Amino acid sequence: GESHAWTPDVVATLQHAVRGNSQERYREFAEMVNETAVRMNTIRGLFKIKKAGEIGRKPVSIDDVEPAVDIVKRFSTGAMSFGSISREAHTTLAIAMNRIGGKSNTGEGGEESDRYMPLPDGSQNPERSAIKQVASGRFGVTTEYLVNADMLQIKVAQGAKPGEGGQLPGHKVDATVAKTRHSTPGVGLISPPPHHDIYSIEDLAQLIYDLKNVNPTSDISVKLVSEVGVGTVAAGVAKARADHITIAGFDGGTGSSPLTSLKHAGLPWEIGLAETQQTLVLNGLRSRIALQVDGGLKTGRDVIIGALLGADEFGFATAPLVTIGCAMLRKCHLNTCPVGVATQDPVLRKRFKGTPEHVINYFFFVAEEVREILASLGFTRFDEIIGMVELLEKDEMIAHWKSKGLDFSKIFHKVEAPKEATYWTQRQKHPIDDILDRKLIEKSQAALENKEPVVFEVPIKNVDRSVGAMLSGALAKRWRHKGLKDDTIHVTLRGTAG
């Protein structure tokens, strides 16, 4: 029959490991997954990581290696929307990632506003997702939503179904989901395949600029998929002043994709990540962009291979869902998930048994496996191995007639660019320091602080873009979605713009 990565044994072993906080059971899980990879479920299953002696290094003590608490900060949970999964599952992932310093992702369905309200003591709400996604349907995207983020992610495509938009069946759109997405209960929601305001890299650059204006403190991410030519697109995204790029592979997104896409669409992240890394380094752009990879990551070995191919950060979606109870029954689209993970049914949601601790245990197990591999290779810091593709080679021990003809030389190609870093080292420069909105905010302080009406006039020129966006962000941060009464801030602009 078909070979699956998530077999019943793999699912059960991982759940036992995280619920009992058992490193031994996690090792069993990792061995099963890595052995499955060797059975050629993945391209990386055909890769071999060289030994320390082969690269002129000696193994080091694991005590000298970067601690797990720092490594887990490179991890994010995948973009799974509220609506596709239950509030209980969505908030559990957010709480877990906030505790360990990683990031959770709202997905493309917005987020209930009570989740980003500060606690009574003024501290950040633990249920707040750090990454807020802006997808083609723009469901749930309000100014208040945008200002309550550490990262704003423009979803251009999804790894498991490139070229298709997200879809939430009508029977999963209850009153709460509809309110969050600003839509109608019971009506299915389909995101169009493209963003209708992005038809060129210049359009994307404008959206990045708009989002950076609304929330100047957030990083701007662009999610791309592994495909031929993704490196060229990524170079354009870097020049458009994004701070972060995600390369998504075809392994993930299993619950949200049509069967035809699952079986026939997308490419492995190993190919897209290698091309992106090589193109960015070659063009002197790599140091200013953080590169994330996601799509079927499960173990520390996956993380290490991702890093060697050029990734700074790593996204996990299915594995964290499994830790909080997902049993891989493939009923996500039916609203009948019996473990309360991928359903809006109030009766089924009561069966949800996942806790943030389960997710935290999993990520620390992965980080400890990463540390063990780093120590065996003779490295003490994670940054040291990013882009060191020369540590990978084809595993010639795998005897299979199909694998004999494979040539990975293009994936393992090391770009020679001595002056360019192979990982993220510097902040992207955004031209928002001296824009017109700074003056608007300064003149609107009475309204922003005390709701007092203000009336003023300022000159405007053609170089002034996204006028009012930063002011709107400041207003939403102070007075939330309700905002101020009409005409509280009355600005007359004189000049030419548009």
SULCOR-V656523 format. One record per backbone hydrogen bond with DSSP energy under -0.5 kcal/mol. CO is the residue of the C=O (numbers start at 1). NH is the residue of the N-H. Records with the same first field share a line. If there is no record, write none. Layout:
CO = NH  NH
//
This chain:
2 = 4
5 = 7
7 = 11
8 = 12
9 = 13
10 = 14
11 = 15
12 = 16
13 = 17
14 = 18
15 = 19
16 = 20
17 = 22
21 = 23
22 = 26
23 = 27
24 = 28
25 = 29
26 = 30
27 = 31
28 = 32
29 = 33
30 = 34
31 = 35
32 = 36
33 = 37
34 = 38
35 = 39
36 = 41
37 = 40  42
43 = 46
44 = 47
46 = 395
48 = 50  393
51 = 54  55
52 = 55  57
53 = 56
61 = 64
62 = 65
67 = 70  71
68 = 72
70 = 73
71 = 74
72 = 75
74 = 314
75 = 103
76 = 316
78 = 80  105
79 = 81
81 = 83  84  85
85 = 83
86 = 90
87 = 91
88 = 92
89 = 93
90 = 94
91 = 95
92 = 96
93 = 97
94 = 98
95 = 99
96 = 100
97 = 101  102
103 = 77
104 = 131
105 = 80
106 = 82  109
107 = 110  133
110 = 82
112 = 115
113 = 116
114 = 117
119 = 122
123 = 119
125 = 128
130 = 132  150  151
131 = 106  133
132 = 153
133 = 135
134 = 155
135 = 138
138 = 141
140 = 142
142 = 146
143 = 147
144 = 148
145 = 148
147 = 149
150 = 219
151 = 132  153
152 = 154  221
153 = 134  155
154 = 156  223
158 = 161
159 = 162
161 = 164
166 = 191
167 = 169
168 = 189
169 = 172
170 = 173
172 = 174
173 = 186
174 = 178
175 = 179
176 = 180
177 = 181
178 = 182  183
179 = 182
181 = 140
184 = 187
186 = 188
188 = 190
189 = 168
195 = 198
200 = 204
201 = 205
202 = 206
203 = 207
204 = 208
205 = 209
206 = 210
207 = 211
208 = 212
209 = 213
210 = 214
211 = 215
213 = 216
215 = 218
219 = 152  221
220 = 243  244
221 = 154
222 = 224  246
223 = 156  157
224 = 248
226 = 267
227 = 230
229 = 232  233
230 = 234
231 = 235
232 = 236
233 = 237
234 = 238
235 = 239
236 = 240
237 = 242
238 = 241
243 = 290
244 = 222
245 = 292
246 = 224  248
247 = 294
248 = 226
249 = 252
253 = 256
254 = 257
258 = 262
259 = 263
260 = 264
261 = 265
267 = 250
268 = 271  272
269 = 273
270 = 274
271 = 275
272 = 276
273 = 277
274 = 278
275 = 279
276 = 280
277 = 281
278 = 282
279 = 283
280 = 285  286
281 = 284
285 = 288
286 = 289
287 = 425  426
290 = 245  292
291 = 312  313
292 = 247
293 = 315
294 = 249
299 = 303
300 = 304
301 = 305
302 = 306
303 = 307
304 = 308
305 = 309
306 = 311
307 = 310  387
313 = 293
314 = 76
315 = 295
316 = 78
317 = 321
318 = 322
319 = 323
320 = 324
321 = 326
322 = 325
324 = 354
331 = 334  335  336
332 = 335
337 = 340
341 = 86
345 = 349
346 = 350
347 = 350
348 = 351
349 = 352
355 = 358  359
356 = 360
357 = 361
358 = 362
359 = 363
360 = 364
361 = 365
362 = 366
363 = 367
364 = 368
365 = 369
366 = 370
367 = 371
368 = 372
369 = 373
370 = 374
371 = 375
372 = 376
373 = 377
374 = 378  379
375 = 60  378
376 = 52
380 = 66
381 = 384
382 = 385  386
383 = 386
385 = 388
387 = 389
388 = 391
389 = 392
391 = 50
393 = 48
394 = 396
395 = 398
397 = 399
398 = 400
400 = 404
402 = 405
403 = 406
406 = 408
408 = 412
410 = 413
413 = 415
415 = 417
417 = 420
428 = 430
430 = 432
432 = 435
435 = 438  439
436 = 439  440
437 = 441
438 = 442
439 = 443
440 = 444
442 = 445
444 = 447  448
445 = 449
446 = 450  452
447 = 451
454 = 490
456 = 492
458 = 494
460 = 496
461 = 464
463 = 465
466 = 469
468 = 472
469 = 473
470 = 474
471 = 475
472 = 476
473 = 477
474 = 478
475 = 479
476 = 480
479 = 483
480 = 483
485 = 488
488 = 454  490
489 = 491
490 = 456
491 = 493
492 = 458  494
494 = 460
//
